[in-house]
Amino acid sequence: MKQVLSVYKHAFDPDYPAGCMVETSVLCVKEVRPAPPDGPGQIERYDVEYERNGVAHLFRFYAPLKNRRRTDVADNHAAA
């Protein structure tokens, strides 16, 4: 871990920018019933029942020394 963190201590070189990529999955859900109406002085309410609506895959790219971030979303992750 120390070797990885030491990379970010190097001076910025535009020919060899330091960056990393993270991949994660997110469960997409859809509400089954509409939220009950709010009355004056009540907090917002919602129903906890949901329907599974697939999985989205997030790819996050970071270049911390350039102060840049990018997130790509793929709605499928099927193997070839």
mmCIF file of the C-alpha atoms, coordinates in Angstrom:
data_MODEL
# 
_entry.id   MODEL 
# 
loop_
_atom_site.group_PDB 
_atom_site.id 
_atom_site.type_symbol 
_atom_site.label_atom_id 
_atom_site.label_alt_id 
_atom_site.label_comp_id 
_atom_site.label_asym_id 
_atom_site.label_entity_id 
_atom_site.label_seq_id 
_atom_site.pdbx_PDB_ins_code 
_atom_site.Cartn_x 
_atom_site.Cartn_y 
_atom_site.Cartn_z 
_atom_site.occupancy 
_atom_site.B_iso_or_equiv 
_atom_site.pdbx_formal_charge 
_atom_site.auth_seq_id 
_atom_site.auth_comp_id 
_atom_site.auth_asym_id 
_atom_site.auth_atom_id 
_atom_site.pdbx_PDB_model_num 
ATOM 1  C CA . MET A 1 1  ? 0.000   0.000   0.000   1.00 0.00 ? 1  MET A CA 1 
ATOM 2  C CA . LYS A 1 2  ? 2.858   2.374   0.773   1.00 0.00 ? 2  LYS A CA 1 
ATOM 3  C CA . GLN A 1 3  ? 4.246   1.817   -2.723  1.00 0.00 ? 3  GLN A CA 1 
ATOM 4  C CA . VAL A 1 4  ? 0.917   2.777   -4.257  1.00 0.00 ? 4  VAL A CA 1 
ATOM 5  C CA . LEU A 1 5  ? 0.572   5.904   -2.121  1.00 0.00 ? 5  LEU A CA 1 
ATOM 6  C CA . SER A 1 6  ? 4.118   6.981   -2.954  1.00 0.00 ? 6  SER A CA 1 
ATOM 7  C CA . VAL A 1 7  ? 3.088   7.330   -6.618  1.00 0.00 ? 7  VAL A CA 1 
ATOM 8  C CA . TYR A 1 8  ? 0.920   10.319  -5.705  1.00 0.00 ? 8  TYR A CA 1 
ATOM 9  C CA . LYS A 1 9  ? 3.893   12.074  -4.078  1.00 0.00 ? 9  LYS A CA 1 
ATOM 10 C CA . HIS A 1 10 ? 5.708   12.320  -7.421  1.00 0.00 ? 10 HIS A CA 1 
ATOM 11 C CA . ALA A 1 11 ? 5.724   15.623  -9.257  1.00 0.00 ? 11 ALA A CA 1 
ATOM 12 C CA . PHE A 1 12 ? 3.131   15.932  -12.017 1.00 0.00 ? 12 PHE A CA 1 
ATOM 13 C CA . ASP A 1 13 ? 4.401   14.726  -15.405 1.00 0.00 ? 13 ASP A CA 1 
ATOM 14 C CA . PRO A 1 14 ? 1.986   15.365  -18.313 1.00 0.00 ? 14 PRO A CA 1 
ATOM 15 C CA . ASP A 1 15 ? 3.592   12.551  -20.347 1.00 0.00 ? 15 ASP A CA 1 
ATOM 16 C CA . TYR A 1 16 ? 2.902   9.966   -17.606 1.00 0.00 ? 16 TYR A CA 1 
ATOM 17 C CA . PRO A 1 17 ? -0.152  11.075  -15.587 1.00 0.00 ? 17 PRO A CA 1 
ATOM 18 C CA . ALA A 1 18 ? -1.010  9.059   -12.493 1.00 0.00 ? 18 ALA A CA 1 
ATOM 19 C CA . GLY A 1 19 ? -4.523  7.669   -12.526 1.00 0.00 ? 19 GLY A CA 1 
ATOM 20 C CA . CYS A 1 20 ? -6.687  4.849   -11.310 1.00 0.00 ? 20 CYS A CA 1 
ATOM 21 C CA . MET A 1 21 ? -9.895  3.056   -12.246 1.00 0.00 ? 21 MET A CA 1 
ATOM 22 C CA . VAL A 1 22 ? -12.583 1.583   -10.003 1.00 0.00 ? 22 VAL A CA 1 
ATOM 23 C CA . GLU A 1 23 ? -15.440 -0.681  -11.089 1.00 0.00 ? 23 GLU A CA 1 
ATOM 24 C CA . THR A 1 24 ? -18.560 -1.237  -9.004  1.00 0.00 ? 24 THR A CA 1 
ATOM 25 C CA . SER A 1 25 ? -22.116 -2.514  -9.459  1.00 0.00 ? 25 SER A CA 1 
ATOM 26 C CA . VAL A 1 26 ? -25.304 -0.768  -8.329  1.00 0.00 ? 26 VAL A CA 1 
ATOM 27 C CA . LEU A 1 27 ? -28.717 -2.393  -7.946  1.00 0.00 ? 27 LEU A CA 1 
ATOM 28 C CA . CYS A 1 28 ? -31.393 -0.381  -9.766  1.00 0.00 ? 28 CYS A CA 1 
ATOM 29 C CA . VAL A 1 29 ? -34.818 -0.432  -8.130  1.00 0.00 ? 29 VAL A CA 1 
ATOM 30 C CA . LYS A 1 30 ? -38.232 0.833   -9.190  1.00 0.00 ? 30 LYS A CA 1 
ATOM 31 C CA . GLU A 1 31 ? -40.950 1.904   -6.772  1.00 0.00 ? 31 GLU A CA 1 
ATOM 32 C CA . VAL A 1 32 ? -44.077 -0.272  -6.948  1.00 0.00 ? 32 VAL A CA 1 
ATOM 33 C CA . ARG A 1 33 ? -46.573 2.148   -5.388  1.00 0.00 ? 33 ARG A CA 1 
ATOM 34 C CA . PRO A 1 34 ? -46.652 5.947   -5.378  1.00 0.00 ? 34 PRO A CA 1 
ATOM 35 C CA . ALA A 1 35 ? -45.707 7.725   -2.173  1.00 0.00 ? 35 ALA A CA 1 
ATOM 36 C CA . PRO A 1 36 ? -48.601 8.608   0.144   1.00 0.00 ? 36 PRO A CA 1 
ATOM 37 C CA . PRO A 1 37 ? -49.566 12.289  0.063   1.00 0.00 ? 37 PRO A CA 1 
ATOM 38 C CA . ASP A 1 38 ? -47.925 14.633  2.564   1.00 0.00 ? 38 ASP A CA 1 
ATOM 39 C CA . GLY A 1 39 ? -49.849 16.836  4.901   1.00 0.00 ? 39 GLY A CA 1 
ATOM 40 C CA . PRO A 1 40 ? -48.787 20.141  6.422   1.00 0.00 ? 40 PRO A CA 1 
ATOM 41 C CA . GLY A 1 41 ? -45.958 19.632  8.918   1.00 0.00 ? 41 GLY A CA 1 
ATOM 42 C CA . GLN A 1 42 ? -45.310 16.000  7.890   1.00 0.00 ? 42 GLN A CA 1 
ATOM 43 C CA . ILE A 1 43 ? -42.028 14.693  6.618   1.00 0.00 ? 43 ILE A CA 1 
ATOM 44 C CA . GLU A 1 44 ? -41.840 13.053  3.192   1.00 0.00 ? 44 GLU A CA 1 
ATOM 45 C CA . ARG A 1 45 ? -42.920 9.402   3.263   1.00 0.00 ? 45 ARG A CA 1 
ATOM 46 C CA . TYR A 1 46 ? -42.279 6.555   0.862   1.00 0.00 ? 46 TYR A CA 1 
ATOM 47 C CA . ASP A 1 47 ? -43.175 2.895   0.538   1.00 0.00 ? 47 ASP A CA 1 
ATOM 48 C CA . VAL A 1 48 ? -40.338 0.419   1.138   1.00 0.00 ? 48 VAL A CA 1 
ATOM 49 C CA . GLU A 1 49 ? -41.640 -2.126  -1.374  1.00 0.00 ? 49 GLU A CA 1 
ATOM 50 C CA . TYR A 1 50 ? -39.680 -2.076  -4.629  1.00 0.00 ? 50 TYR A CA 1 
ATOM 51 C CA . GLU A 1 51 ? -39.166 -4.054  -7.817  1.00 0.00 ? 51 GLU A CA 1 
ATOM 52 C CA . ARG A 1 52 ? -35.730 -5.068  -9.009  1.00 0.00 ? 52 ARG A CA 1 
ATOM 53 C CA . ASN A 1 53 ? -34.919 -3.204  -12.197 1.00 0.00 ? 53 ASN A CA 1 
ATOM 54 C CA . GLY A 1 54 ? -31.538 -4.637  -13.201 1.00 0.00 ? 54 GLY A CA 1 
ATOM 55 C CA . VAL A 1 55 ? -27.956 -3.817  -12.346 1.00 0.00 ? 55 VAL A CA 1 
ATOM 56 C CA . ALA A 1 56 ? -25.848 -0.895  -13.554 1.00 0.00 ? 56 ALA A CA 1 
ATOM 57 C CA . HIS A 1 57 ? -22.076 -1.037  -13.660 1.00 0.00 ? 57 HIS A CA 1 
ATOM 58 C CA . LEU A 1 58 ? -20.106 2.090   -12.837 1.00 0.00 ? 58 LEU A CA 1 
ATOM 59 C CA . PHE A 1 59 ? -16.591 2.686   -14.079 1.00 0.00 ? 59 PHE A CA 1 
ATOM 60 C CA . ARG A 1 60 ? -14.846 5.567   -12.319 1.00 0.00 ? 60 ARG A CA 1 
ATOM 61 C CA . PHE A 1 61 ? -11.606 7.025   -13.609 1.00 0.00 ? 61 PHE A CA 1 
ATOM 62 C CA . TYR A 1 62 ? -9.491  9.369   -11.485 1.00 0.00 ? 62 TYR A CA 1 
ATOM 63 C CA . ALA A 1 63 ? -6.493  11.528  -12.253 1.00 0.00 ? 63 ALA A CA 1 
ATOM 64 C CA . PRO A 1 64 ? -5.958  13.201  -8.859  1.00 0.00 ? 64 PRO A CA 1 
ATOM 65 C CA . LEU A 1 65 ? -2.936  15.287  -9.827  1.00 0.00 ? 65 LEU A CA 1 
ATOM 66 C CA . LYS A 1 66 ? -4.850  16.745  -12.799 1.00 0.00 ? 66 LYS A CA 1 
ATOM 67 C CA . ASN A 1 67 ? -7.988  17.167  -10.642 1.00 0.00 ? 67 ASN A CA 1 
ATOM 68 C CA . ARG A 1 68 ? -10.086 15.175  -13.119 1.00 0.00 ? 68 ARG A CA 1 
ATOM 69 C CA . ARG A 1 69 ? -12.797 12.545  -12.634 1.00 0.00 ? 69 ARG A CA 1 
ATOM 70 C CA . ARG A 1 70 ? -14.987 10.650  -15.073 1.00 0.00 ? 70 ARG A CA 1 
ATOM 71 C CA . THR A 1 71 ? -17.772 8.126   -14.498 1.00 0.00 ? 71 THR A CA 1 
ATOM 72 C CA . ASP A 1 72 ? -19.110 5.827   -17.203 1.00 0.00 ? 72 ASP A CA 1 
ATOM 73 C CA . VAL A 1 73 ? -22.292 3.809   -16.696 1.00 0.00 ? 73 VAL A CA 1 
ATOM 74 C CA . ALA A 1 74 ? -22.945 0.499   -18.472 1.00 0.00 ? 74 ALA A CA 1 
ATOM 75 C CA . ASP A 1 75 ? -26.397 -0.994  -18.177 1.00 0.00 ? 75 ASP A CA 1 
ATOM 76 C CA . ASN A 1 76 ? -25.228 -4.503  -18.991 1.00 0.00 ? 76 ASN A CA 1 
ATOM 77 C CA . HIS A 1 77 ? -22.153 -6.506  -18.179 1.00 0.00 ? 77 HIS A CA 1 
ATOM 78 C CA . ALA A 1 78 ? -22.562 -9.631  -20.278 1.00 0.00 ? 78 ALA A CA 1 
ATOM 79 C CA . ALA A 1 79 ? -19.615 -11.875 -20.972 1.00 0.00 ? 79 ALA A CA 1 
ATOM 80 C CA . ALA A 1 80 ? -18.673 -12.366 -24.621 1.00 0.00 ? 80 ALA A CA 1 
# 
